[in-house]
């Protein structure tokens, strides 16, 4: 049993031994904690959050582009990991801001079907709407319940 667990874990984490993937995921320089924060650096809410967290979180003016190669899905799991992380940060930042994001967030997912599976995406989509988040999906996708988006 233990050897099977080790083999599965080794196989799943093998990509992180690739130098480019390791470089991409080794440090956090994307400032994701800024997502949904007030846009004014002098906002009392942002100042209060920075004092409470003990670190400097910048304003909510941020744009992130996730570009995947349609003809090669080898590393699409990285985009899935990214979106999962962003959804968790949105939830955390909404709690910091009193229940919903201080700055509305729009997520545009073009050719969403190419990303592969994002865990619990349907549930996240419904939940995030209540946190001042809009998600636009531009792709024809059929879900398990046979409804197309």
N, C-alpha and C positions, 0 to 999 in steps of 0.2 A: 504494500500500500504506500509506504513512504517513498519508495523509489519511483512509483507512478506519479505521485504528487510532484516530486523533484523534476521528473522528465517533462511534465506538462508545464510547470512554472518556467523551466529553462527554455522550452520552445516558445512560450508566449512572450518572454522577456528578451529573447535573442536579438530582436531588432534594436534594442537600446544599447547593444554593443557596437552598432554601426556608428562611426565617428560623427557623422552629420546629425544623426538622430540624437546621440548623446549631447552634442553641442546645443541642439535646439531645445532639449528638455532639461538640461543640467541646471540652468539658472532662470529665475523669473525676472525678465526685464520688460514684460508687456504691460505692467501696471494695471492688471485686471481689477484690482480693488477700487479703481476710479469709476467703474461702471455704475451709472445711475446716481452718482453723487451730485450735490449741488454744483451748478456751473460757475458760481461766483466764488473765487478764492477767499473772499472776506465773509462768506456766509457764516452766521452764528452756528448753524447746524453743523457745517463742515469743521469749524473750529472745535465744537464740542465733541464731535466724533474723533478728531485727531487727539484731543486731550484724553478721551476715554480709552482709545486703543493704544495710546503711547507711541504711535508712529504717524508719519506724515502721509496722508492720503490726499492726492491731488484732486483737482476739480473733475467734474464729470464730462468734460469735453474730450471725447476719445472716439476714434474710428479704428476698427480692426477688420482686415480683409483676410478671409480664409480661402485660399485658392488651391484646388485639387486638380489633378490631371485626369480628365475624363477617360483617357485610354489606358490608364494604369491605376488600378485600385489598391496597389500594394500597401501604401501608407495612409489610406483613408481612415484607418483606425485612430490616427493622430488627431484628425478633425473631430472625430466622435469623442475622444478624450477631452479635447478643447471645449466642445459644446457642453459636455457634462460638467466640466469645471466652471464654465461661465454660468450655467444655471445655478450651481451651488453658491457662487459669489453673488448672483442677483438676489437670491433668497437671504443671504447674510446681510447684504447692503440694505435691503428693504427693511429688515429688522432694525438695523442701525438708524435708519431714517424714520422710524416710527410706524412701519407697517407697509409702506410702498416706497418705491424709488423716488428720490427728490427730483430727479431729472428723467423725463420719459425716455425709454429705451426702445429703439426700433431695430429689430433683427431681420435682415433680408437674406433668405436662404435660397439662392438661385441654384437650379439643378440639384436640389436637395437629395434626390434619389441616388445620386452618385456617391454620397457620403457613407453609405452603408447604414448600419443600424445605430441609432442613438438610443441608449437605454431609457425606457420609460418616457419616450418623447411625447406621446399623446397626453399623458398625465401632466408632464411639465408644461406643455402648451396651454392646457386649461388652467393650471395653477398660476403661471407667470402673468397671465392676463390681468389678474387681480393685483399685481405688484407694479403696475404702470409700465408694462412691457407689451409691445406689439410684435408679433412674429408673422412675417409674410413668407409663404412657401411658394416658390415658382417652379413647379415640376408636376408632372402627372404621376401620381402615386396611388397604388391600391393597397389599403391596409387589410388586416385580417378580417375585419367586418365588411369588407367589399365596398367601402365608400371611397370615392376618389377625391383627391384634393387638387 
